């Protein structure tokens, strides 16, 4: 599997995880910023179409999320894969 294919597959999975997290925030089960999550989702959607966009979401995660947050770890891994693809 190429880096591009792997990125796209993982991106789709990550988008679903972010959508789930947004729903958790709306129901009061998560304290993450809905604005950050929606921004992350937007970036993920855009990077499926174009591979030359700079990512800003890793900074949100590093600066304000818990170091061991599973979604954060997944998204940072995806950002690394994206950098290898572009």
LINWO-V663010 format. One record per residue. N is the residue number from 1. OMEGA is omega in whole degrees, -180 to 180 (999 if undefined). D_FIRST is the distance of its C-alpha to the first C-alpha in Angstrom with 2 decimals. Layout:
n=[N;N]
omega=[OMEGA;OMEGA]
d_first=[D_FIRST;D_FIRST]
This chain:
n=[1;2;3;4;5;6;7;8;9;10;11;12;13;14;15;16;17;18;19;20;21;22;23;24;25;26;27;28;29;30;31;32;33;34;35;36;37;38;39;40;41;42;43;44;45;46;47;48;49;50;51;52;53;54;55;56;57;58;59;60;61;62;63;64;65;66;67;68;69;70;71;72;73;74;75;76;77;78;79;80;81;82;83;84;85;86]
omega=[-179;177;179;-180;180;179;-177;178;-179;178;-180;177;-180;177;180;178;179;177;178;180;176;178;178;178;-179;-179;179;-179;179;-180;178;179;179;178;178;-179;179;177;178;180;178;178;180;179;-179;-177;174;-177;-177;-177;-179;-179;174;180;175;-175;178;179;177;-174;-177;-176;-170;-180;176;-176;-176;178;-176;179;179;179;179;-178;177;176;178;178;177;178;178;179;177;-179;-175;999]
d_first=[0.00;3.79;6.67;8.17;6.20;6.41;9.88;10.92;10.32;12.14;14.62;15.73;16.35;18.21;20.26;21.43;22.43;24.35;26.07;27.13;28.49;30.39;32.00;32.94;34.64;36.52;37.73;38.77;36.37;34.60;36.24;33.36;34.20;33.37;33.52;30.83;28.61;29.13;28.43;25.12;24.20;25.30;23.19;20.03;20.87;21.62;18.48;16.42;18.58;19.08;17.23;20.45;22.38;23.86;23.32;26.56;25.61;24.79;28.48;29.68;27.89;29.03;32.54;33.40;31.19;31.73;29.85;28.49;27.68;24.57;23.61;24.30;22.13;19.18;19.90;20.37;17.02;15.48;17.78;16.58;12.93;14.50;16.58;13.80;12.30;15.83]
